[in-house]
Amino acid sequence: MSDDWPGVPAARSEPAVASPGATGVPAARLPVVIVDGDRAEVERIARVLRDAGHPVIAATGGRAALRLVFASSVGPGLLISAIEMPDMSGIELAARLTAARPGVRVILMSADPRVAERARTHVAQVQVVLLKP
């Protein structure tokens, strides 16, 4: 079974860019990558972002997210990911994605305040850590 989220389009056809802003494409037009082990959470966040006009790449695991991002010719502008996932942590995903696509901004989420606090120490990759309700 694939971790890809088939109900969410990968992205609109956009000019190819290696990283946000590399060819003048506004960051708001770059895809937002959403990753969470909970499909309902992925769907909810994707729906809000699509309704706001953002292209979305969504997956229920880190490996699937990387496959989708690397298959796209458009570099993402933002990663929104859960920290704790079965196949790869959000921190590892952020490190891999930002190494391959410099300039991607990162927001991580967790329902556990201790996990969120530990993630805040990864300032090289992570801009914001949010607590899930």
PyMOL CGO cylinders between C-alpha atoms (Angstrom):
from pymol import cmd
from pymol.cgo import CYLINDER

trace = [
    CYLINDER, 0.00, 0.00, 0.00, 1.35, 3.40, -0.94, 0.3, 1, 1, 1, 1, 1, 1,
    CYLINDER, 1.35, 3.40, -0.94, 1.83, 6.19, 1.60, 0.3, 1, 1, 1, 1, 1, 1,
    CYLINDER, 1.83, 6.19, 1.60, 0.94, 8.75, -1.08, 0.3, 1, 1, 1, 1, 1, 1,
    CYLINDER, 0.94, 8.75, -1.08, -2.25, 10.68, -0.53, 0.3, 1, 1, 1, 1, 1, 1,
    CYLINDER, -2.25, 10.68, -0.53, -4.11, 10.11, -3.82, 0.3, 1, 1, 1, 1, 1, 1,
    CYLINDER, -4.11, 10.11, -3.82, -6.95, 12.54, -3.12, 0.3, 1, 1, 1, 1, 1, 1,
    CYLINDER, -6.95, 12.54, -3.12, -4.60, 15.53, -3.13, 0.3, 1, 1, 1, 1, 1, 1,
    CYLINDER, -4.60, 15.53, -3.13, -3.09, 16.74, -6.39, 0.3, 1, 1, 1, 1, 1, 1,
    CYLINDER, -3.09, 16.74, -6.39, 0.72, 16.84, -6.35, 0.3, 1, 1, 1, 1, 1, 1,
    CYLINDER, 0.72, 16.84, -6.35, 0.98, 20.36, -7.71, 0.3, 1, 1, 1, 1, 1, 1,
    CYLINDER, 0.98, 20.36, -7.71, -0.16, 22.58, -10.53, 0.3, 1, 1, 1, 1, 1, 1,
    CYLINDER, -0.16, 22.58, -10.53, 2.04, 22.82, -13.57, 0.3, 1, 1, 1, 1, 1, 1,
    CYLINDER, 2.04, 22.82, -13.57, 4.64, 25.46, -12.67, 0.3, 1, 1, 1, 1, 1, 1,
    CYLINDER, 4.64, 25.46, -12.67, 8.05, 26.44, -14.02, 0.3, 1, 1, 1, 1, 1, 1,
    CYLINDER, 8.05, 26.44, -14.02, 10.86, 24.21, -12.76, 0.3, 1, 1, 1, 1, 1, 1,
    CYLINDER, 10.86, 24.21, -12.76, 12.85, 25.61, -9.85, 0.3, 1, 1, 1, 1, 1, 1,
    CYLINDER, 12.85, 25.61, -9.85, 15.63, 24.09, -7.79, 0.3, 1, 1, 1, 1, 1, 1,
    CYLINDER, 15.63, 24.09, -7.79, 14.71, 25.94, -4.62, 0.3, 1, 1, 1, 1, 1, 1,
    CYLINDER, 14.71, 25.94, -4.62, 12.27, 28.62, -3.48, 0.3, 1, 1, 1, 1, 1, 1,
    CYLINDER, 12.27, 28.62, -3.48, 12.77, 31.83, -5.38, 0.3, 1, 1, 1, 1, 1, 1,
    CYLINDER, 12.77, 31.83, -5.38, 15.55, 30.39, -7.57, 0.3, 1, 1, 1, 1, 1, 1,
    CYLINDER, 15.55, 30.39, -7.57, 13.91, 31.56, -10.79, 0.3, 1, 1, 1, 1, 1, 1,
    CYLINDER, 13.91, 31.56, -10.79, 11.77, 34.33, -9.40, 0.3, 1, 1, 1, 1, 1, 1,
    CYLINDER, 11.77, 34.33, -9.40, 8.74, 32.14, -8.69, 0.3, 1, 1, 1, 1, 1, 1,
    CYLINDER, 8.74, 32.14, -8.69, 7.06, 33.66, -5.63, 0.3, 1, 1, 1, 1, 1, 1,
    CYLINDER, 7.06, 33.66, -5.63, 7.26, 31.40, -2.58, 0.3, 1, 1, 1, 1, 1, 1,
    CYLINDER, 7.26, 31.40, -2.58, 3.46, 31.57, -2.24, 0.3, 1, 1, 1, 1, 1, 1,
    CYLINDER, 3.46, 31.57, -2.24, 3.16, 29.75, -5.62, 0.3, 1, 1, 1, 1, 1, 1,
    CYLINDER, 3.16, 29.75, -5.62, 5.52, 26.93, -4.61, 0.3, 1, 1, 1, 1, 1, 1,
    CYLINDER, 5.52, 26.93, -4.61, 3.96, 23.74, -3.28, 0.3, 1, 1, 1, 1, 1, 1,
    CYLINDER, 3.96, 23.74, -3.28, 3.48, 23.16, 0.41, 0.3, 1, 1, 1, 1, 1, 1,
    CYLINDER, 3.48, 23.16, 0.41, 4.51, 19.64, 1.45, 0.3, 1, 1, 1, 1, 1, 1,
    CYLINDER, 4.51, 19.64, 1.45, 2.24, 18.19, 4.15, 0.3, 1, 1, 1, 1, 1, 1,
    CYLINDER, 2.24, 18.19, 4.15, 3.27, 14.99, 5.94, 0.3, 1, 1, 1, 1, 1, 1,
    CYLINDER, 3.27, 14.99, 5.94, 1.55, 13.24, 8.82, 0.3, 1, 1, 1, 1, 1, 1,
    CYLINDER, 1.55, 13.24, 8.82, 0.87, 9.61, 9.66, 0.3, 1, 1, 1, 1, 1, 1,
    CYLINDER, 0.87, 9.61, 9.66, -2.80, 10.49, 10.17, 0.3, 1, 1, 1, 1, 1, 1,
    CYLINDER, -2.80, 10.49, 10.17, -4.58, 10.71, 6.81, 0.3, 1, 1, 1, 1, 1, 1,
    CYLINDER, -4.58, 10.71, 6.81, -7.41, 12.79, 8.27, 0.3, 1, 1, 1, 1, 1, 1,
    CYLINDER, -7.41, 12.79, 8.27, -4.88, 15.36, 9.52, 0.3, 1, 1, 1, 1, 1, 1,
    CYLINDER, -4.88, 15.36, 9.52, -3.19, 15.48, 6.11, 0.3, 1, 1, 1, 1, 1, 1,
    CYLINDER, -3.19, 15.48, 6.11, -6.54, 15.91, 4.38, 0.3, 1, 1, 1, 1, 1, 1,
    CYLINDER, -6.54, 15.91, 4.38, -7.65, 18.69, 6.75, 0.3, 1, 1, 1, 1, 1, 1,
    CYLINDER, -7.65, 18.69, 6.75, -4.45, 20.73, 6.35, 0.3, 1, 1, 1, 1, 1, 1,
    CYLINDER, -4.45, 20.73, 6.35, -4.35, 20.14, 2.57, 0.3, 1, 1, 1, 1, 1, 1,
    CYLINDER, -4.35, 20.14, 2.57, -7.95, 21.31, 2.19, 0.3, 1, 1, 1, 1, 1, 1,
    CYLINDER, -7.95, 21.31, 2.19, -7.28, 24.55, 4.10, 0.3, 1, 1, 1, 1, 1, 1,
    CYLINDER, -7.28, 24.55, 4.10, -4.17, 25.29, 2.04, 0.3, 1, 1, 1, 1, 1, 1,
    CYLINDER, -4.17, 25.29, 2.04, -5.82, 24.44, -1.29, 0.3, 1, 1, 1, 1, 1, 1,
    CYLINDER, -5.82, 24.44, -1.29, -8.79, 26.66, -0.40, 0.3, 1, 1, 1, 1, 1, 1,
    CYLINDER, -8.79, 26.66, -0.40, -6.27, 29.46, 0.22, 0.3, 1, 1, 1, 1, 1, 1,
    CYLINDER, -6.27, 29.46, 0.22, -4.84, 28.89, -3.27, 0.3, 1, 1, 1, 1, 1, 1,
    CYLINDER, -4.84, 28.89, -3.27, -1.65, 27.01, -2.42, 0.3, 1, 1, 1, 1, 1, 1,
    CYLINDER, -1.65, 27.01, -2.42, -0.48, 24.00, -4.44, 0.3, 1, 1, 1, 1, 1, 1,
    CYLINDER, -0.48, 24.00, -4.44, -0.05, 20.99, -2.16, 0.3, 1, 1, 1, 1, 1, 1,
    CYLINDER, -0.05, 20.99, -2.16, 2.06, 17.84, -2.08, 0.3, 1, 1, 1, 1, 1, 1,
    CYLINDER, 2.06, 17.84, -2.08, 0.72, 15.52, 0.62, 0.3, 1, 1, 1, 1, 1, 1,
    CYLINDER, 0.72, 15.52, 0.62, 1.82, 12.16, 2.02, 0.3, 1, 1, 1, 1, 1, 1,
    CYLINDER, 1.82, 12.16, 2.02, 1.33, 9.99, 5.09, 0.3, 1, 1, 1, 1, 1, 1,
    CYLINDER, 1.33, 9.99, 5.09, 5.02, 9.24, 5.55, 0.3, 1, 1, 1, 1, 1, 1,
    CYLINDER, 5.02, 9.24, 5.55, 8.46, 10.74, 5.08, 0.3, 1, 1, 1, 1, 1, 1,
    CYLINDER, 8.46, 10.74, 5.08, 9.65, 8.36, 2.37, 0.3, 1, 1, 1, 1, 1, 1,
    CYLINDER, 9.65, 8.36, 2.37, 6.52, 8.93, 0.31, 0.3, 1, 1, 1, 1, 1, 1,
    CYLINDER, 6.52, 8.93, 0.31, 6.91, 12.69, 0.73, 0.3, 1, 1, 1, 1, 1, 1,
    CYLINDER, 6.91, 12.69, 0.73, 10.50, 12.59, -0.53, 0.3, 1, 1, 1, 1, 1, 1,
    CYLINDER, 10.50, 12.59, -0.53, 9.47, 10.47, -3.54, 0.3, 1, 1, 1, 1, 1, 1,
    CYLINDER, 9.47, 10.47, -3.54, 6.73, 12.96, -4.42, 0.3, 1, 1, 1, 1, 1, 1,
    CYLINDER, 6.73, 12.96, -4.42, 8.98, 16.00, -3.98, 0.3, 1, 1, 1, 1, 1, 1,
    CYLINDER, 8.98, 16.00, -3.98, 11.81, 14.52, -6.03, 0.3, 1, 1, 1, 1, 1, 1,
    CYLINDER, 11.81, 14.52, -6.03, 9.36, 13.46, -8.76, 0.3, 1, 1, 1, 1, 1, 1,
    CYLINDER, 9.36, 13.46, -8.76, 8.13, 17.05, -9.04, 0.3, 1, 1, 1, 1, 1, 1,
    CYLINDER, 8.13, 17.05, -9.04, 9.91, 19.63, -11.16, 0.3, 1, 1, 1, 1, 1, 1,
    CYLINDER, 9.91, 19.63, -11.16, 8.82, 22.33, -8.72, 0.3, 1, 1, 1, 1, 1, 1,
    CYLINDER, 8.82, 22.33, -8.72, 10.81, 22.79, -5.52, 0.3, 1, 1, 1, 1, 1, 1,
    CYLINDER, 10.81, 22.79, -5.52, 8.58, 23.15, -2.46, 0.3, 1, 1, 1, 1, 1, 1,
    CYLINDER, 8.58, 23.15, -2.46, 8.54, 26.36, -0.46, 0.3, 1, 1, 1, 1, 1, 1,
    CYLINDER, 8.54, 26.36, -0.46, 7.33, 24.92, 2.82, 0.3, 1, 1, 1, 1, 1, 1,
    CYLINDER, 7.33, 24.92, 2.82, 7.28, 21.58, 4.66, 0.3, 1, 1, 1, 1, 1, 1,
    CYLINDER, 7.28, 21.58, 4.66, 4.62, 21.03, 7.32, 0.3, 1, 1, 1, 1, 1, 1,
    CYLINDER, 4.62, 21.03, 7.32, 5.26, 17.70, 9.04, 0.3, 1, 1, 1, 1, 1, 1,
    CYLINDER, 5.26, 17.70, 9.04, 4.42, 15.71, 12.12, 0.3, 1, 1, 1, 1, 1, 1,
    CYLINDER, 4.42, 15.71, 12.12, 7.52, 14.95, 14.17, 0.3, 1, 1, 1, 1, 1, 1,
    CYLINDER, 7.52, 14.95, 14.17, 6.69, 11.38, 15.08, 0.3, 1, 1, 1, 1, 1, 1,
    CYLINDER, 6.69, 11.38, 15.08, 5.91, 9.08, 12.15, 0.3, 1, 1, 1, 1, 1, 1,
    CYLINDER, 5.91, 9.08, 12.15, 6.51, 5.36, 11.72, 0.3, 1, 1, 1, 1, 1, 1,
    CYLINDER, 6.51, 5.36, 11.72, 8.88, 5.36, 8.74, 0.3, 1, 1, 1, 1, 1, 1,
    CYLINDER, 8.88, 5.36, 8.74, 10.94, 8.53, 9.32, 0.3, 1, 1, 1, 1, 1, 1,
    CYLINDER, 10.94, 8.53, 9.32, 10.81, 11.31, 11.89, 0.3, 1, 1, 1, 1, 1, 1,
    CYLINDER, 10.81, 11.31, 11.89, 9.81, 14.80, 10.81, 0.3, 1, 1, 1, 1, 1, 1,
    CYLINDER, 9.81, 14.80, 10.81, 13.26, 15.97, 11.90, 0.3, 1, 1, 1, 1, 1, 1,
    CYLINDER, 13.26, 15.97, 11.90, 14.97, 13.46, 9.60, 0.3, 1, 1, 1, 1, 1, 1,
    CYLINDER, 14.97, 13.46, 9.60, 12.60, 14.39, 6.78, 0.3, 1, 1, 1, 1, 1, 1,
    CYLINDER, 12.60, 14.39, 6.78, 13.38, 18.09, 7.30, 0.3, 1, 1, 1, 1, 1, 1,
    CYLINDER, 13.38, 18.09, 7.30, 17.12, 17.39, 7.25, 0.3, 1, 1, 1, 1, 1, 1,
    CYLINDER, 17.12, 17.39, 7.25, 16.93, 15.34, 4.05, 0.3, 1, 1, 1, 1, 1, 1,
    CYLINDER, 16.93, 15.34, 4.05, 14.61, 17.74, 2.28, 0.3, 1, 1, 1, 1, 1, 1,
    CYLINDER, 14.61, 17.74, 2.28, 16.52, 20.91, 3.19, 0.3, 1, 1, 1, 1, 1, 1,
    CYLINDER, 16.52, 20.91, 3.19, 19.82, 19.27, 2.19, 0.3, 1, 1, 1, 1, 1, 1,
    CYLINDER, 19.82, 19.27, 2.19, 18.42, 18.44, -1.25, 0.3, 1, 1, 1, 1, 1, 1,
    CYLINDER, 18.42, 18.44, -1.25, 16.30, 21.57, -1.68, 0.3, 1, 1, 1, 1, 1, 1,
    CYLINDER, 16.30, 21.57, -1.68, 17.93, 24.47, 0.20, 0.3, 1, 1, 1, 1, 1, 1,
    CYLINDER, 17.93, 24.47, 0.20, 15.60, 27.27, 1.15, 0.3, 1, 1, 1, 1, 1, 1,
    CYLINDER, 15.60, 27.27, 1.15, 12.62, 25.11, 2.05, 0.3, 1, 1, 1, 1, 1, 1,
    CYLINDER, 12.62, 25.11, 2.05, 11.06, 26.45, 5.26, 0.3, 1, 1, 1, 1, 1, 1,
    CYLINDER, 11.06, 26.45, 5.26, 10.04, 23.88, 7.89, 0.3, 1, 1, 1, 1, 1, 1,
    CYLINDER, 10.04, 23.88, 7.89, 7.17, 23.71, 10.37, 0.3, 1, 1, 1, 1, 1, 1,
    CYLINDER, 7.17, 23.71, 10.37, 7.01, 20.63, 12.58, 0.3, 1, 1, 1, 1, 1, 1,
    CYLINDER, 7.01, 20.63, 12.58, 4.08, 19.53, 14.75, 0.3, 1, 1, 1, 1, 1, 1,
    CYLINDER, 4.08, 19.53, 14.75, 3.56, 17.24, 17.73, 0.3, 1, 1, 1, 1, 1, 1,
    CYLINDER, 3.56, 17.24, 17.73, 0.88, 16.64, 20.34, 0.3, 1, 1, 1, 1, 1, 1,
    CYLINDER, 0.88, 16.64, 20.34, 3.62, 15.88, 22.90, 0.3, 1, 1, 1, 1, 1, 1,
    CYLINDER, 3.62, 15.88, 22.90, 5.18, 19.01, 24.45, 0.3, 1, 1, 1, 1, 1, 1,
    CYLINDER, 5.18, 19.01, 24.45, 8.44, 17.15, 25.26, 0.3, 1, 1, 1, 1, 1, 1,
    CYLINDER, 8.44, 17.15, 25.26, 8.84, 16.01, 21.65, 0.3, 1, 1, 1, 1, 1, 1,
    CYLINDER, 8.84, 16.01, 21.65, 8.10, 19.55, 20.45, 0.3, 1, 1, 1, 1, 1, 1,
    CYLINDER, 8.10, 19.55, 20.45, 10.69, 21.00, 22.82, 0.3, 1, 1, 1, 1, 1, 1,
    CYLINDER, 10.69, 21.00, 22.82, 13.38, 18.56, 21.59, 0.3, 1, 1, 1, 1, 1, 1,
    CYLINDER, 13.38, 18.56, 21.59, 12.55, 19.44, 17.98, 0.3, 1, 1, 1, 1, 1, 1,
    CYLINDER, 12.55, 19.44, 17.98, 13.12, 23.12, 18.72, 0.3, 1, 1, 1, 1, 1, 1,
    CYLINDER, 13.12, 23.12, 18.72, 16.82, 22.34, 19.19, 0.3, 1, 1, 1, 1, 1, 1,
    CYLINDER, 16.82, 22.34, 19.19, 17.12, 21.54, 15.45, 0.3, 1, 1, 1, 1, 1, 1,
    CYLINDER, 17.12, 21.54, 15.45, 17.18, 25.20, 14.48, 0.3, 1, 1, 1, 1, 1, 1,
    CYLINDER, 17.18, 25.20, 14.48, 19.28, 24.57, 11.37, 0.3, 1, 1, 1, 1, 1, 1,
    CYLINDER, 19.28, 24.57, 11.37, 16.33, 22.90, 9.65, 0.3, 1, 1, 1, 1, 1, 1,
    CYLINDER, 16.33, 22.90, 9.65, 13.29, 23.92, 11.69, 0.3, 1, 1, 1, 1, 1, 1,
    CYLINDER, 13.29, 23.92, 11.69, 11.77, 27.40, 11.72, 0.3, 1, 1, 1, 1, 1, 1,
    CYLINDER, 11.77, 27.40, 11.72, 8.66, 26.64, 13.85, 0.3, 1, 1, 1, 1, 1, 1,
    CYLINDER, 8.66, 26.64, 13.85, 7.43, 23.81, 16.08, 0.3, 1, 1, 1, 1, 1, 1,
    CYLINDER, 7.43, 23.81, 16.08, 3.71, 23.74, 16.83, 0.3, 1, 1, 1, 1, 1, 1,
    CYLINDER, 3.71, 23.74, 16.83, 1.74, 21.80, 19.41, 0.3, 1, 1, 1, 1, 1, 1,
    CYLINDER, 1.74, 21.80, 19.41, -1.23, 19.92, 17.96, 0.3, 1, 1, 1, 1, 1, 1,
    CYLINDER, -1.23, 19.92, 17.96, -4.46, 20.37, 19.88, 0.3, 1, 1, 1, 1, 1, 1,
]
cmd.load_cgo(trace, "trace")
